[in-house]
């Protein structure tokens, strides 16, 4: 069973009405708040008028959220258009483009914190994390007031200033009980349940980051008496992928080794190309588990 992000808009639109494409929405919003037009500086009033003129009735929630925030900055905060443009550049891709199909109304505080943190983790502007975190804090505060979103446990900016790498200690019994619960999840077929069980085991025992485990390929497996795995996309390790290896077998508990080894050897003997993923939904060797949905699953089983 393939995990996909939940859709925000499940209700049918009036006959003949269609959703505006995300690209079109991004373009309309950018044009409304552009600081200059034909080399002439635009006023905040012009920006407000342009935002009012947009037909947002059938926009996804993520787009309405951004639109309302822009208007709030110009109307109530009296921020300059150039500043609004700079603020928007930090959040539009994460909230509107990546989050267009996400039901933010169903999020609790932890869901929001994890969503923002993943966006910060994936940011290429490593020296600007604090600024980006502050923009998320500001946008979320508007969402709390406008859409009754839950408040964050603490500001993202305070977390980013301390450390950008988060870690948590999970009690062994909590992990084992939660992991084994995956085997009874009715929404997955037997093959997917076994795959998720091994994925959670490897993720936890080898100390891999979520993205590293989800993108692990068959070519990254070195079978033998000590089963080695090469860690992909690890910016904290040697940049030469083949030189950073994790000895998996010694990290597994004795009762876990047979099941994990059997799964990995079965994957190696499946006939899939070496570039195929190790962990994937049944029948889709080149389609990884949805990172967002996997995070939600992990949080639910640990809870």
N, C-alpha and C positions, 0 to 999 in steps of 0.2 A: 504494500500500500504506500503510495507516494504522499508525503506530507506536504501540504501547501498552505500558504498564509491565508487566513480567513478573509473573506471579502467584506468590505465595509458596507456596500450598498447591495442588499439582497432584494429590496422591494423593486417592483417593476416601475419604470418611468411611464408617464403618460404616453399614449400612442403617438408615434412620430417624433418623440424626443429622444436624443441620444446624448450620452456622456461626451464631454469635450475631452480630447486626447490630452495626456499629461504634457506633451511637448507644447501643445497650443496654450495650455494654462500657464506653463512656465514663461512662455514668450509674452503672453498678455500681462502677467504680473511684472515682468522685467521692464516692459515698455511703460507701464503705468508709473513706476517709481524711478525711471531713468533721470539722473540729475541734470543732464543737458539734452537739448534737442536742437539740432542744426546749430551747434556751438552757442546756443543761448541757454543760460542757466534757468532752470525751472524752480518754481516756488513750491513749498509744502502744500499750499492750497491747490495748485495744479495737480499734484500727486493724489490728493484726497478726491478731487473731482474725477480723475481718471479711474481710481479704484471704485468709486461709487457707480461709475458707468458700466462696470463689468457685470455680466449676467452670471452670477455664481450659484443660482438656485440648484442646479443639477451638478455642481462640482462635488467631487469626493470630499469627505470630511478633512483630510489632510490639506487640501487646497483651500478650503474655507478657513481653516485654522491659520494658515499662512496669510491669506488675504486680510482676515480680521486683525491679525497682529500688525501687519503693515499699517493699516488704518489707525490702529491704536497708537502706534509710535508717532504718526504724523499729527493726529488729532489731539490726543491727550498728553502725550509726552513732548510734543513740539520738536521732534527730532528732524534734522535736515534730511533731504532726499538722498544725498551722498552717503550719509550714515546708515539710512535704512537699506540702501543698496548693499553696503558692506556687511550689514547684519544678515541680510537675506542670503548672501553668497555663502555664508557659513552653514546654513541649515536647509536650504531648499532641496539639495540632492538627497539628503538623509530623510527628511520628513515627507516631502512631496513626491520625489521620484521613487525612492526605495520604499516609502511607506504608504503609497497610494492605495494599496489593497489591504492594508492592515486596519483592523477594527480597534482604534485607539480607545473607544468608549468602553471596551471590555477590559482594558488594562487596569491592573492594580498598581500600587506604588513601586513594587519590585519589578514588575514588567517594564514600566517606564524607565526605571533606573538602568535595567539591563539593556534596553533598547538604545538609550543614549550612550551608555558605556561602550557598546559594540561600535557605534558610529565613531566615537573617539578613538577606539582601538584601531579602526581601519583608516583613520585620517592620515593623509600623506604629509600634513603640515605639523610635523612633530614639535616644532618650536612654538606653535601657536595653539596648543591644546587648551591652555587656560582661557584664552579668548573665546574659542569655540564652545567650551563648556559654559562660559558665562552667557553666551547667546542661547544655548539650550535652556539654561536656568530662566532666562527672561521669557523665552517663548513658552515654557511650561507654566510659568506664573500666569501668563495670559490665558492659557488653556484651563487652569484651575478656576480663574474668575469667569471665563466665558462658557466652558463646557463642563464645569464641575469635575475636572480631572482630580485624582488624588494627589496630595502634596508629596513631594519627594522626601525621603527620610532625612537627607541633608543636601545642601547645594552641591552640584556637580563640580563647580569651580574649586570648592574647598578640597574635594577629593583629588582633583587633577593637580593641585599645587603640592599635595603631599607625595603622591606616587601615582603613576599611570598604570602600573601593573597591580591588579588586585588578586588576592589569594584568600582562600578560606579553608579551614581544616574541617573535614567531614568525618564524624565518628564512624569507625569501621562497621559497626552494626547497622547504622543508618544507611550507609552506602550499600551494603550487601542486601538489606531488606528492600531498599528502593530499586536496586538493579534487578533483583529476582522478580520484582513485581511486574517488570516489563513482559515477562513470559506469560502473564495472564491477561495482557491488554488485548481486548477483543477487536480493536480497530486495525490490528496488524495480522497478516497471515503468519504461519509458523516460521517460514524462512526469514521474514523481516524481524520477527521477535528474536530469533537466534542471532541475527546480524546485530541488532541493537544491544543485546546482552553482551556480545563480544566487544562491540564498540565502546560501551560504557566501561567494561573491564580494562581494555587497553588504555583508554583515556585516563582512567583513575590510577592504574598501577604504574604506567609509564610516565605519568605527570605531563601528558601532552596538552597543548592548548587545543581548544575546540576546533579551530580552523585547520590545525595540523592533522588532527585525526580524521576529519571529514574529507580532506583532500589526499589522504594516503593512497598511493597507487600500488599495483602489483609489482611494479619495477622497484618499489621501495622496500620490498621484503627480501631478506636474506635468510632462507631456511637453513637449518642445521641443528646440531646439538644445542647451541645457543641461538635462538631465533632472534635475529637482529632486524630492526626497522630503521630506515632512514627518515629523518624528520624533514618535512618539506616546509618551505616558507618560514623558517625560524630566523628572525632578524637578530636574535640574541646569540645565535650560534655561529659557527664558521660559515662564511658565505658560500663555500663549496659544499653543495648539498650532500655529496657522497661521503664526505669526511665526518659528518655528524650523525652517528648511529646510536641507537638505544638497544641494549641487550634485554629483550623482552622476557625471555624464559626465567631468569633469576628473579624478576620482579613479580611474577605471578605466584599466587598461593598454589600449593600442590593440587588441591581439588579443582583449580581453575585451568591448569595447564592442558589437560587432555581436550577439553572443550574448545579452548582458544586455538590450540595447535590444529585440531581437526578442521575447524572453520577456515583457518588461514591456508592450510594445505589444500582444502577443497577449492578455495578461490584460485590458488595457483594452478590447479589441474582442470579448471573449468573450460579452458580453451579461449578465454577472453584475451584480448591483446594486453601486452604488458603495461600499456598506458591506462588500462581500465582501473576504476576505483576499487579499493578493497571493500569499503563499506558503502552500500547503496541500496535503494529500494529494490525489491524483487523484479528481475527482468530488465533493469536499466543500468548496466555496468558503467555508463558514462554520465549518469545523472546522480549527483550527490544528494544526501539528505538535505532538506532545506535547513539552513543554519538557524534561522529564526525559530522554526517549529521544533527543531531538535533542542534548542535552549529551553523552550517552554516545556518540552517533555522531561528534560533533565531536572528542571526546577520542580516539576510536579512529582516525580518519583522520589526525589530527595525530601520534599516536604512530607 
